[in-house]
Amino acid sequence: MKIGVYICHCGVNIKAKVNVQKLAKFAEQLPHVRVSKENLYMCSEPGQQMIKKDIEEHGLDRIVVAACSPRMHEITFRNLMKSVGLNPYCLEIANIREHCAWVHEDKMKATKKAQKLVAAAVQKASLLEPLEAKEVDVVPAALVIGGGIAGIQSALDIADAGYQVYLVEKEPSIGGHMIQLDKTFPTLDCSACIMTPKMADAGRHPNIKLFSYSEVVDVKGFVGNFDVTIKKKPRYVDEEKCTACGLCTQYCSVEAPDPFNLNLSKRKCIYIPFPQSVPACYVVDPENCRYLKTKECTQCVEVCKKGPDAIDFNQKEQWVEVKVGAIVVATGYDTFDPALKPEYGYNLYENVITGLEFERLSNAAGPTTGEILIGGKRPKDVVFIQCVGSRDKTVGNEYCSRVCCMYTAKQAHLVREKIPNANITVFYMDVRAFGKGFEEFYDRVKMEGVTYRRGNPSEVYRRGGRLVVKSEDTLRGELVEVEADLVVLATGMVPSRHTSEIVSLLKLSQSPDKFLLEAHPKLRPVDTASDGIFLAGCCQGPKDIPDTVAQGSAAAARALIPLCRGKVTTEAMVSTIREDICRGCGFCVDACPYDAIEFKKVKRAGRQVEVASVNEVLCKGCGVCASVCLSGAAQHKSFKDGQILSVLAALGEEYA
Amino acid sequence: MLKKFDPNIVAFLCNWCSYAGADLTGTSHFHYPENLRAVRVMCTGRINPLFAVAAFRQGADGVLISGCHPGECHYMQGNYLARRKITLFRNLMEFVGISPERLRMSWVSASEGKKFADVVKEVTNKIKELGPLSAFEE
């Protein structure tokens, strides 16, 4: 064992508080130390050259650098060691800048502490073992879960880069919530007009395999090598054969509420969710179809037989298995259920509706062909209530949903456009018009004669034949009652009701608001704590369409990194379990947050025994297993029990 | 004359939050007593309570264990595991007659440089107040 110790002055940063000459002399007499030197800047070219020369001249096999934090230059010195053929993990850094020179005033005491830190580092270096980082091949394909605008954007970007994409959507058509919207703020482009070309692109892209009306039911593996099981629900219509002629619908005799129109209208039991659906294929409503319930009616089958003969009631659930290298989660959001705010009377009065219901009412393809009609009549007094289910601790949602202020402004504009003489009032807490063009749009809507009143309404009730919205106007400090024919609740976004399934499926975390948690709020906004799994869109938190698209592309770009590289490098400082002393208790198996430890059978003293074994590709190197192991079989490489104990022993010594 | 008591304190810091927080203390030049020596681990979940025993046996008068705030662990739940183990270990310390106050657990994030300095000062003052651990042995 030949250790080289290198003490950095860091200009005057370290030298001012630590006697570097004394420290270098001190290190010389530590066990195994062959050379001990100091330099003005160890990280500089001359500093590095000095270390390189020493490694070659003295045949050093362990390096200790006493300098700044390992978080700064550990990688610099590892690369240096690699360049001269030394194992990069045979390096130990004593942090004598951030943890010593910069935080202490007394030079004598600081030097004494630096001595202890260097002695501990030398001690640990003498016990370090060479490690190898493994490289694993990546399956050149990606899974995108969710076919809203976020998922479509991610899928298109990855597919355009030349990689296979499996796009899984649980509904019969992709499109998500965006295809339900009427106009989009602040530009007022029609949502379907900008969305449907994207949907069509995704539907016919040669690199995208679309699984509509399907769900991901199992994911195993790790970055680069995920095994995914997808369940295809039976449509009872053959996707290949259906020409979307629509004859079946005409012959179907059963009607059911239409969820695409939020149950504001009805549709038949063999239906297409909306005219531009992708795939353009009909689907049978299994809950209401008379054939599936009683086998009585076969009208749709008979009429279809004369044409494409696509209807097949023998279809069963199918399970498909695919392999992918990366996963993008784009499972979207649900809108807040206004029944949780009973004071607004959503379930009592038919003229209290949600923002999304307004979108369908206002949409030319909606139940009223775009006319704003309530009970067949045009409303004259329209009241909007903002922040329903957002910024509201009473329903457990402290966050702002980020879109309601602007969609309310847009809807107020649409009312003004369609009913020019309407009286429009918006009750708000604060108006947050933070995006590009938002404030300008909000100003425009106010100029169009929309009354903004600051206050959070306490109640909506019926007086005579009309609704009354009661609130305090907090700017005037007075109680107000506004009569209304239509009350629109600006319901916020809540995590999708399927979030907990996704969390357990992919082992993701949730933030306190129950949306999916990103790896770092600033620097890794689309990554998750699990390598190879990325977040896009509202599953991570409320956002508007431009932010969602940006995040969709960002997630695609991040997912493309392992796909393009073709290989992933795994952590080298992982855990390891000694088979010969493992007692097979499984404590480490339970403790591992990454499911990286499993049992395997080995032969010991002529008997079959079960011992724990680490999957080094899954292991992230936290060392939790090592701390729960009772027999000392589980060890964390570079942080082994013996290595840490030797550091403690060195810190406990008194040095002259 | 009695020599002034200058305690030995060992800190186990997790790489992602508290070690980085201690780095920020340095970068911001917040001062704290020289008595503390840090040992880096990747996660507080790696810390076996026996490390604290070893530190005490090797002459430490106090031990600080610091990691990411609850819910912010880089490895998802390592800090919860550490908290549970340390809570149980405190009972054991009481049982063998070492004041549990000699073992401090704290949450310091990578952005809390000032907090780290404050924690170190508090721990050092506490240990000074408690006196050397060897006094107990004699």
Chai-1 contact restraints between the chains, C-beta under 6 A:
chainA,res_idxA,chainB,res_idxB,connection_type,confidence,min_distance_angstrom,max_distance_angstrom,comment,restraint_id
A,S69,B,D23,contact,1.0,0.0,6.0,A-B,restraint_1
A,R71,B,D23,contact,1.0,0.0,6.0,A-B,restraint_2
A,E98,B,D23,contact,1.0,0.0,6.0,A-B,restraint_3
A,E98,B,G26,contact,1.0,0.0,6.0,A-B,restraint_4
A,H99,B,A38,contact,1.0,0.0,6.0,A-B,restraint_5
A,W102,B,G26,contact,1.0,0.0,6.0,A-B,restraint_6
A,W102,B,H29,contact,1.0,0.0,6.0,A-B,restraint_7
A,V103,B,T25,contact,1.0,0.0,6.0,A-B,restraint_8
A,V103,B,G26,contact,1.0,0.0,6.0,A-B,restraint_9
A,V103,B,H31,contact,1.0,0.0,6.0,A-B,restraint_10
A,V103,B,Y32,contact,1.0,0.0,6.0,A-B,restraint_11
A,H104,B,E34,contact,1.0,0.0,6.0,A-B,restraint_12
A,E105,B,H31,contact,1.0,0.0,6.0,A-B,restraint_13
A,K109,B,E34,contact,1.0,0.0,6.0,A-B,restraint_14
A,K113,B,E34,contact,1.0,0.0,6.0,A-B,restraint_15
A,K116,B,R37,contact,1.0,0.0,6.0,A-B,restraint_16
A,A529,B,M76,contact,1.0,0.0,6.0,A-B,restraint_17
A,P593,B,Y75,contact,1.0,0.0,6.0,A-B,restraint_18
A,P593,B,M76,contact,1.0,0.0,6.0,A-B,restraint_19
A,P593,B,Q77,contact,1.0,0.0,6.0,A-B,restraint_20
A,G621,B,M42,contact,1.0,0.0,6.0,A-B,restraint_21
A,C622,B,M42,contact,1.0,0.0,6.0,A-B,restraint_22
A,C622,B,C43,contact,1.0,0.0,6.0,A-B,restraint_23
A,C622,B,G45,contact,1.0,0.0,6.0,A-B,restraint_24
A,C622,B,Y75,contact,1.0,0.0,6.0,A-B,restraint_25
A,C622,B,G78,contact,1.0,0.0,6.0,A-B,restraint_26
A,G623,B,M42,contact,1.0,0.0,6.0,A-B,restraint_27
A,G623,B,C43,contact,1.0,0.0,6.0,A-B,restraint_28
A,G623,B,R46,contact,1.0,0.0,6.0,A-B,restraint_29
A,V624,B,G45,contact,1.0,0.0,6.0,A-B,restraint_30
A,V624,B,G78,contact,1.0,0.0,6.0,A-B,restraint_31
A,V624,B,L81,contact,1.0,0.0,6.0,A-B,restraint_32
A,S627,B,R46,contact,1.0,0.0,6.0,A-B,restraint_33
A,S627,B,I47,contact,1.0,0.0,6.0,A-B,restraint_34
A,S627,B,N48,contact,1.0,0.0,6.0,A-B,restraint_35
A,H636,B,R46,contact,1.0,0.0,6.0,A-B,restraint_36
A,F639,B,V41,contact,1.0,0.0,6.0,A-B,restraint_37
A,L645,B,A54,contact,1.0,0.0,6.0,A-B,restraint_38
A,V647,B,V39,contact,1.0,0.0,6.0,A-B,restraint_39
A,L648,B,A54,contact,1.0,0.0,6.0,A-B,restraint_40
A,L648,B,A55,contact,1.0,0.0,6.0,A-B,restraint_41
A,L648,B,Q58,contact,1.0,0.0,6.0,A-B,restraint_42
A,A649,B,Q58,contact,1.0,0.0,6.0,A-B,restraint_43
A,L651,B,R37,contact,1.0,0.0,6.0,A-B,restraint_44
A,G652,B,Q58,contact,1.0,0.0,6.0,A-B,restraint_45
A,G652,B,G59,contact,1.0,0.0,6.0,A-B,restraint_46
